[in-house]
């Protein structure tokens, strides 16, 4: 395509040549030597006369990628954030970043990073929430004071211990994880403990009775995980709950999977004694008998901080109950005691009742599903004339009848601290119901009595509920007055 040059006077040929060569100095010298230039080319004129200068006729560069655009090029800060995220395991950088970039890194780093990298470095709750939900399907953080980091480490340590097989599993993982998790563990709830894998010395004949197999006398030693190394590395542990047994064993059920040996009891008792920060101890569904109870109580007799003891669903009888009575009669600070579903009878209940008459800290006593009978029930109720701290008493399913109800009716007239009583699943009868009704007429502090399946009669039950509603209304009014003052 041809273009016409701009119109320039012939006498200005030197200046034109100088302009074509791109030398401004030579042009200036030629003008001084006598040449004259009429005018410089106008951009408008050159655009009209030069089609190449027209934007409509210019050539365009088309990229091979139709989606390519300068707008999609990431910012340098974004590239830096991505580099930090991709290399966080090898080169963790977090505290050196500005807050806005720190938040972006925390949102993108992987939930599979080694605990040695993130345990002490990452405190952001959002990251630990993502990690918890990526590990478990159900995450109830309310059980951990709404602290996601604490929830992760407590459940992680629980998983390691619950799947630890003595004499088989290496302790490397547990020993490496405990120093990382120890600042964040306040509670451990172990729902199972696996026994060691050992072969029995002799095969059990086919004609052996079920009673012999349940005794466990012909089985090898099945000592479980030893907690001494764990407790030494958990300076903040306050709650410890444990069950010696195997969950979901299915068709592989054997009695030796549910054995709490004497050595287990001794080692555990020593650990509880050494853990001076422990406040709640629960040992349930573990076949704890009288001998093991005495060993345990002997070690925790002077524990400085234990406030809740749960030995429910075991095999504790009168001898073990006497040891527990000695415990609550001593210098302990126990406020809750749960002995439900054991084998305690009248003598054991009498020992606990005697201890209650001198105890000044216990607020809850749960003895449901035992066999204390009327003698044991009366022994416990009679001590409530001297006890001034117990607020919650559960004597459900204990073979109680009208004599116990008669004593309790006399107690509620004078006792002003009891607020909740459970007498369900006892045959108190109509006479027992009427006596409790008469006693409640002079009581203004009792708020709840459970009389389900007690055969007290509908009239007595209705009258008792009406008096309890009266007490509840008075209690609410007093509470409102205290808040206003």
Phi, psi and omega per residue, in radians:
X1 nan 2.191 -3.081
X2 -1.596 2.568 3.105
X3 -2.251 2.584 3.131
X4 -1.565 2.333 3.115
X5 -1.215 2.735 3.089
X6 -1.176 2.651 -3.075
X7 -1.348 2.109 3.129
X8 -2.342 2.455 3.126
X9 -1.100 2.565 -3.115
X10 -1.093 -0.548 -3.124
X11 -1.208 -0.169 -3.123
X12 -1.842 0.494 -3.109
X13 -1.095 -0.677 -3.138
X14 -1.103 -0.719 -3.137
X15 -1.136 -0.650 3.131
X16 -1.146 -0.762 3.111
X17 -1.083 -0.686 3.120
X18 -1.113 -0.675 3.130
X19 -1.172 -0.682 3.104
X20 -1.137 -0.568 3.123
X21 -1.415 -0.137 3.091
X22 1.363 0.409 -3.122
X23 -2.011 1.899 -3.125
X24 -1.277 -0.556 -3.098
X25 -1.188 -0.699 3.131
X26 -1.173 -0.613 3.104
X27 -1.107 -0.751 -3.133
X28 -1.095 -0.687 -3.133
X29 -1.178 -0.677 3.139
X30 -1.154 -0.587 3.099
X31 -1.180 -0.695 3.136
X32 -1.141 -0.548 -3.085
X33 -1.328 0.047 3.036
X34 2.218 -0.217 3.132
X35 -1.386 2.593 -3.140
X36 -2.157 2.436 3.120
X37 -1.965 2.226 -3.097
X38 -1.171 -0.919 -3.063
X39 -2.850 2.742 3.020
X40 -1.497 2.646 -3.115
X41 -1.180 2.346 3.126
X42 -1.394 2.466 3.096
X43 -1.058 -0.599 3.135
X44 -1.209 -0.744 -3.124
X45 -1.163 -0.716 -3.117
X46 -1.186 -0.554 3.127
X47 -1.192 -0.638 3.135
X48 -1.282 -0.671 -3.079
X49 -1.512 -0.328 -3.104
X50 -1.986 1.878 -3.101
X51 -1.183 -0.412 3.126
X52 -1.207 -0.455 3.114
X53 -1.404 -0.164 3.133
X54 -1.374 2.167 -3.088
X55 -1.106 -0.438 -3.136
X56 -1.253 -0.366 -3.134
X57 -1.833 0.109 -3.101
X58 -1.340 2.641 3.098
X59 -1.382 2.583 3.135
X60 -2.015 2.560 3.082
X61 -1.719 2.108 -3.128
X62 -1.864 2.109 -3.134
X63 -1.224 2.669 3.100
X64 -1.174 -0.571 3.092
X65 -1.542 1.981 -3.096
X66 -1.164 -0.338 3.141
X67 -1.609 -0.044 -3.098
X68 -1.210 2.370 3.127
X69 -2.771 2.576 3.084
X70 -1.100 -0.440 -3.098
X71 -1.202 -0.377 -3.092
X72 -1.564 -0.055 3.108
X73 -1.213 2.094 -3.084
X74 -1.175 2.737 3.095
X75 -1.227 2.752 3.132
X76 -1.090 -0.650 3.118
X77 -1.105 -0.665 3.120
X78 -1.183 -0.650 3.091
X79 -1.134 -0.676 3.112
X80 -1.156 -0.741 3.108
X81 -1.070 -0.751 3.133
X82 -1.108 -0.695 3.122
X83 -1.130 -0.716 3.123
X84 -1.131 -0.733 -3.137
X85 -1.123 -0.762 -3.092
X86 -1.183 -0.465 -3.077
X87 -2.004 0.414 -3.040
X88 -1.162 -0.606 -3.112
X89 -1.142 -0.664 -3.127
X90 -1.508 -0.641 -3.099
X91 -2.345 1.367 -3.119
X92 -1.214 2.097 3.091
X93 -2.195 2.039 -3.111
X94 -2.483 -0.955 -3.074
X95 -1.224 -0.339 3.126
X96 -1.377 -0.210 -3.058
X97 -1.513 2.747 3.014
X98 -1.205 2.710 -3.052
X99 -0.959 -0.710 -3.078
X100 -1.205 -0.600 3.090
X101 -1.376 -0.534 3.077
X102 -1.094 -0.719 3.115
X103 -1.122 -0.674 3.128
X104 -1.152 -0.682 3.108
X105 -1.138 -0.753 -3.126
X106 -1.132 -0.510 3.132
X107 -1.301 -0.396 -2.986
X108 -1.945 -0.293 -3.098
X109 -1.165 2.670 -3.032
X110 -1.255 2.628 3.061
X111 -1.483 0.038 3.123
X112 -1.857 0.242 3.132
X113 -1.129 2.601 3.120
X114 -1.047 2.464 3.133
X115 -1.106 -0.474 3.106
X116 -1.119 -0.372 -3.140
X117 -1.559 -0.757 -2.949
X118 -1.814 -0.228 -2.995
X119 -1.030 -0.860 -3.122
X120 -1.712 -0.320 -3.084
X121 -1.441 -0.728 -3.034
X122 -1.722 2.053 3.084
X123 -1.947 -0.063 -3.089
X124 -1.146 2.213 -3.114
X125 -1.207 -0.506 3.119
X126 -1.082 -0.718 3.120
X127 -1.133 -0.781 -3.104
X128 -1.229 -0.479 3.026
X129 -1.146 -0.778 3.089
X130 -1.065 -0.686 -3.093
X131 -1.219 -0.690 3.103
X132 -1.106 -0.804 -3.107
X133 -1.218 -0.437 3.062
X134 -1.360 -0.317 -3.099
X135 -1.684 -0.722 -3.076
X136 -2.187 2.581 3.135
X137 -1.317 -0.618 -3.121
X138 -1.981 2.159 -3.102
X139 -2.322 1.743 3.100
X140 -1.762 1.601 -3.045
X141 -1.299 -0.226 3.131
X142 -1.133 -0.408 3.104
X143 -1.316 -0.151 -3.089
X144 -2.128 0.559 3.138
X145 0.980 0.622 3.084
X146 0.999 0.609 3.125
X147 -1.987 1.891 -3.058
X148 -1.215 -0.636 -3.131
X149 -1.173 -0.754 3.084
X150 -1.088 -0.714 3.132
X151 -1.061 -0.757 -3.109
X152 -1.105 -0.854 -3.049
X153 -1.232 -0.642 3.115
X154 -1.141 -0.784 -3.139
X155 -1.234 -0.541 3.115
X156 -1.177 -0.777 3.104
X157 -1.161 -0.693 3.097
X158 -1.033 -0.735 -3.140
X159 -1.099 -0.741 -3.125
X160 -1.103 -0.769 -3.107
X161 -1.236 -0.711 -3.104
X162 -1.147 -0.404 -3.138
X163 -1.905 0.292 3.121
X164 -1.498 2.209 3.114
X165 -1.852 1.978 -3.129
X166 -0.998 2.463 3.116
X167 1.172 0.098 3.115
X168 -2.203 -0.882 -3.109
X169 -1.348 2.374 3.067
X170 -1.254 2.514 -3.121
X171 -1.547 0.069 -3.064
X172 -1.072 -0.831 -3.099
X173 -1.070 -0.785 -3.138
X174 -1.141 -0.759 -3.128
X175 -1.156 -0.560 3.115
X176 -1.361 -0.493 -3.073
X177 -1.496 -0.583 -3.068
X178 -1.004 -0.801 3.111
X179 -1.086 -0.515 3.130
X180 -1.339 -0.580 -3.036
X181 -1.659 -0.331 -2.983
X182 -0.979 -0.656 -3.130
X183 -1.191 -0.202 -3.010
X184 -2.047 0.173 -3.090
X185 -1.892 2.104 3.099
X186 -2.084 -0.303 -3.080
X187 -2.570 2.486 3.034
X188 -2.271 2.221 3.126
X189 -2.153 1.677 -3.069
X190 -1.696 2.011 -3.063
X191 -1.603 -0.104 3.065
X192 -2.792 2.766 2.989
X193 -2.412 2.224 -3.106
X194 -1.493 2.376 3.084
X195 -1.408 2.881 3.068
X196 -1.179 2.681 3.122
X197 -1.556 1.905 -3.126
X198 -2.380 2.554 3.084
X199 -1.543 2.447 3.114
X200 -1.243 2.478 -3.100
X201 -1.118 -0.621 -3.130
X202 -2.305 2.473 3.098
X203 -1.260 2.501 -3.135
X204 -1.398 2.194 3.115
X205 -1.091 2.740 -3.099
X206 -1.183 -0.451 -3.045
X207 -1.591 0.174 3.118
X208 -1.278 2.395 -3.094
X209 -1.294 2.850 3.112
X210 -1.132 -0.528 -3.125
X211 -1.124 -0.679 3.128
X212 -1.169 -0.654 -3.138
X213 -1.242 -0.509 -3.137
X214 -1.319 -0.444 -3.079
X215 -1.150 -0.571 3.118
X216 1.326 0.183 -3.086
X217 -1.299 -0.440 -3.082
X218 -1.724 0.339 -3.129
X219 -1.872 2.707 3.131
X220 -1.241 2.935 3.121
X221 -1.084 2.304 -3.053
X222 -2.206 0.907 3.122
X223 -1.157 2.497 -3.038
X224 -1.724 -2.905 -3.112
X225 -1.037 2.428 3.129
X226 -1.703 2.216 -2.984
X227 -1.639 0.024 -3.058
X228 -1.062 -0.741 -3.140
X229 -1.198 -0.519 -3.136
X230 -1.298 -0.848 -3.080
X231 -1.130 -0.560 3.135
X232 -1.145 -0.427 -3.074
X233 -1.829 0.171 -3.141
X234 -2.120 1.462 -3.045
X235 -1.288 -0.243 -3.078
X236 -1.879 0.125 -3.055
X237 -1.128 2.190 -3.130
X238 -2.113 -0.436 -3.138
X239 -2.259 2.302 -3.123
X240 -2.427 2.092 3.138
X241 -2.212 2.365 -3.034
X242 -2.581 2.547 3.035
X243 -2.297 2.164 3.105
X244 -1.542 1.672 -3.124
X245 3.125 3.043 -3.090
X246 -2.016 2.232 3.106
X247 -1.508 2.588 3.016
X248 0.939 0.737 3.110
X249 -1.316 -0.394 3.047
X250 1.084 -2.304 -3.102
X251 -1.296 -0.121 3.120
X252 -1.585 0.343 -3.087
X253 -1.075 2.328 2.986
X254 -2.549 2.590 -3.090
X255 -1.144 -0.485 -3.116
X256 -1.281 -0.093 3.030
X257 -1.388 -0.158 -3.083
X258 -2.246 0.942 -3.113
X259 -2.051 2.262 3.038
X260 -1.895 1.706 -2.981
X261 -1.339 2.924 3.109
X262 -1.113 -0.649 3.120
X263 -1.201 -0.686 3.051
X264 -0.995 -0.784 -3.107
X265 -1.121 -0.762 -3.115
X266 -1.136 -0.805 -3.125
X267 -1.158 -0.704 3.127
X268 -1.151 -0.713 3.139
X269 -1.084 -0.691 3.104
X270 -1.133 -0.670 3.124
X271 -1.149 -0.733 3.123
X272 -1.112 -0.666 3.125
X273 -1.122 -0.696 -3.106
X274 -1.310 -0.436 -3.110
X275 -1.416 1.592 -3.018
X276 -1.330 -0.239 -3.138
X277 -1.613 -0.096 -3.038
X278 -1.216 2.291 3.133
X279 -1.965 -0.553 -3.090
X280 -2.192 2.199 3.110
X281 -2.268 2.167 -3.131
X282 -2.218 2.131 3.094
X283 -2.269 1.606 -3.043
X284 -2.189 2.801 3.127
X285 0.934 0.778 -3.062
X286 -2.298 0.276 3.113
X287 0.979 0.790 3.092
X288 -1.367 2.068 -3.120
X289 -1.783 -2.960 -3.072
X290 -1.131 -0.761 -3.111
X291 -1.076 -0.786 -3.133
X292 -1.199 -0.595 3.094
X293 -1.102 -0.735 3.125
X294 -1.134 -0.674 3.095
X295 -1.108 -0.783 -3.127
X296 -1.112 -0.826 -3.111
X297 -1.128 -0.608 3.132
X298 -1.079 -0.547 -3.123
X299 -1.489 -0.519 -3.073
X300 -1.798 0.220 -3.046
X301 -1.008 -0.648 -3.115
X302 -1.998 0.559 -3.139
X303 -1.120 2.301 -3.001
X304 -1.382 -0.363 -2.998
X305 -2.247 -0.069 -3.076
X306 -1.166 2.162 -3.099
X307 -2.099 -0.230 -3.139
X308 -2.452 2.226 3.136
X309 -2.201 2.180 -3.120
X310 -2.167 1.914 3.088
X311 -2.096 0.630 -3.072
X312 -1.289 2.760 3.080
X313 1.014 0.878 3.095
X314 -2.243 -2.700 -3.066
X315 -2.200 0.643 -3.098
X316 -1.350 2.278 3.115
X317 -2.014 -2.727 -3.008
X318 -1.122 -0.689 -3.122
X319 -1.117 -0.753 3.081
X320 -1.159 -0.626 3.107
X321 -1.118 -0.630 3.092
X322 -1.132 -0.662 3.089
X323 -1.135 -0.678 3.106
X324 -1.176 -0.655 3.079
X325 -1.065 -0.695 3.081
X326 -1.105 -0.608 -3.135
X327 -1.157 -0.851 -3.105
X328 -1.343 -0.193 3.086
X329 -1.559 -0.137 -3.085
X330 -1.604 -2.446 -3.063
X331 -1.704 0.336 -3.091
X332 -1.273 2.846 3.120
X333 -1.975 0.537 -3.047
X334 -1.167 2.310 3.070
X335 -1.976 -0.365 3.129
X336 -2.339 2.293 3.107
X337 -2.332 2.105 -3.108
X338 -2.045 1.952 3.118
X339 -2.124 0.485 -3.075
X340 -1.196 2.622 3.079
X341 1.008 0.997 3.005
X342 -2.197 -2.745 -3.092
X343 -2.141 0.621 -3.095
X344 -1.354 2.337 3.125
X345 -1.988 -2.797 -2.997
X346 -1.089 -0.764 -3.105
X347 -1.108 -0.736 3.102
X348 -1.137 -0.691 3.103
X349 -1.141 -0.628 3.106
X350 -1.126 -0.670 3.108
X351 -1.135 -0.722 3.119
X352 -1.199 -0.667 3.092
X353 -1.104 -0.713 3.099
X354 -1.080 -0.682 3.118
X355 -1.187 -0.579 3.131
X356 -1.118 -0.562 -3.118
X357 -1.145 -0.333 3.139
X358 -1.943 -0.184 -3.093
X359 -1.349 2.489 -3.117
X360 -2.203 0.243 -3.106
X361 -2.203 -0.472 -3.021
X362 -1.200 2.275 3.122
X363 -1.993 -0.386 -3.126
X364 -2.342 2.276 3.064
X365 -2.286 2.040 -3.121
X366 -1.998 1.957 3.131
X367 -2.224 0.489 -3.140
X368 -1.183 2.747 3.104
X369 1.067 0.747 2.963
X370 -2.063 -2.828 -3.074
X371 -2.346 0.800 -3.001
X372 -1.327 -0.451 3.130
X373 1.151 -3.038 -3.106
X374 -1.176 -0.600 3.126
X375 -1.105 -0.792 3.112
X376 -1.218 -0.682 3.126
X377 -1.104 -0.751 3.115
X378 -1.164 -0.629 3.131
X379 -1.093 -0.705 3.139
X380 -1.266 -0.755 -3.093
X381 -1.150 -0.642 -3.113
X382 -1.141 -0.524 -3.140
X383 -1.282 -0.234 -3.114
X384 -1.264 -0.163 3.030
X385 -1.250 -0.436 -3.137
X386 -1.757 -0.468 -3.119
X387 -1.368 2.351 -3.091
X388 -2.161 0.316 -3.115
X389 -2.169 -0.460 -3.054
X390 -1.157 2.206 -3.127
X391 -1.961 -0.482 -3.053
X392 -2.265 2.101 -3.114
X393 -2.227 2.195 -3.129
X394 -2.109 1.960 3.107
X395 -2.127 0.497 -3.114
X396 -1.152 2.548 3.069
X397 0.971 0.989 -3.124
X398 -2.272 0.352 3.087
X399 1.073 0.669 3.111
X400 -1.535 2.747 3.136
X401 -2.524 -2.755 -3.015
X402 -1.044 -0.660 3.125
X403 -1.033 -0.685 3.108
X404 -1.173 -0.697 3.107
X405 -1.083 -0.635 3.132
X406 -1.129 -0.747 3.124
X407 -1.171 -0.727 -3.135
X408 -1.119 -0.612 3.116
X409 -1.097 -0.628 3.096
X410 -1.273 -0.545 -3.108
X411 -1.228 -0.747 -3.051
X412 -1.162 -0.293 3.100
X413 -1.194 -0.637 -3.042
X414 -1.835 -0.464 -3.094
X415 -1.335 2.316 -3.110
X416 -2.086 0.165 -3.131
X417 -1.903 -0.485 3.123
X418 -1.117 2.308 3.123
X419 -2.134 -0.504 -3.093
X420 -2.343 2.221 3.102
X421 -2.291 2.301 3.097
X422 -2.013 1.993 3.111
X423 -2.095 0.355 -3.044
X424 -1.118 2.687 3.084
X425 1.061 0.632 2.992
X426 -2.229 2.500 -3.105
X427 -1.516 1.366 -3.139
X428 -1.325 -0.559 3.098
X429 1.366 2.952 -3.133
X430 -1.060 -0.673 3.131
X431 -1.132 -0.721 3.096
X432 -1.110 -0.675 3.110
X433 -1.123 -0.712 3.136
X434 -1.158 -0.655 -3.138
X435 -1.191 -0.687 3.074
X436 -1.139 -0.656 3.105
X437 -1.080 -0.758 3.128
X438 -1.146 -0.672 3.128
X439 -1.178 -0.615 -3.121
X440 -1.222 -0.329 -3.128
X441 -1.095 -0.420 -3.133
X442 -1.895 0.196 -3.128
X443 -1.922 2.389 -3.136
X444 -2.167 0.131 -3.068
X445 -2.004 -0.411 -3.130
X446 -1.234 2.244 -3.037
X447 -1.890 -0.398 -3.074
X448 -2.693 2.344 3.012
X449 -2.329 2.172 3.122
X450 -1.619 1.943 -3.107
X451 -2.046 0.469 3.122
X452 -1.179 2.405 3.088
X453 0.982 0.743 3.112
X454 -2.000 -0.107 3.078
X455 1.069 0.638 -3.133
X456 -1.446 -0.208 -3.128
X457 1.677 2.571 -3.070
X458 -1.179 -0.679 -3.111
X459 -1.114 -0.814 3.141
X460 -1.145 -0.709 -3.134
X461 -1.122 -0.686 3.125
X462 -1.152 -0.775 -3.136
X463 -1.118 -0.705 3.118
X464 -1.099 -0.750 3.139
X465 -1.126 -0.624 3.106
X466 -1.147 -0.704 3.116
X467 -1.219 -0.590 3.094
X468 -1.181 -0.654 3.080
X469 -1.122 -0.653 3.068
X470 -1.057 -0.791 3.137
X471 -1.139 -0.676 3.132
X472 -1.121 -0.681 3.116
X473 -1.168 -0.713 3.090
X474 -1.117 -0.681 3.125
X475 -1.108 -0.703 3.110
X476 -1.140 -0.702 3.138
X477 -1.126 -0.730 3.106
X478 -1.129 -0.654 3.136
X479 -1.155 -0.680 3.112
X480 -1.160 -0.708 3.128
X481 -1.106 -0.694 3.129
X482 -1.155 -0.684 3.134
X483 -1.177 -0.617 3.138
X484 -1.250 -0.594 3.127
X485 -1.350 nan nan
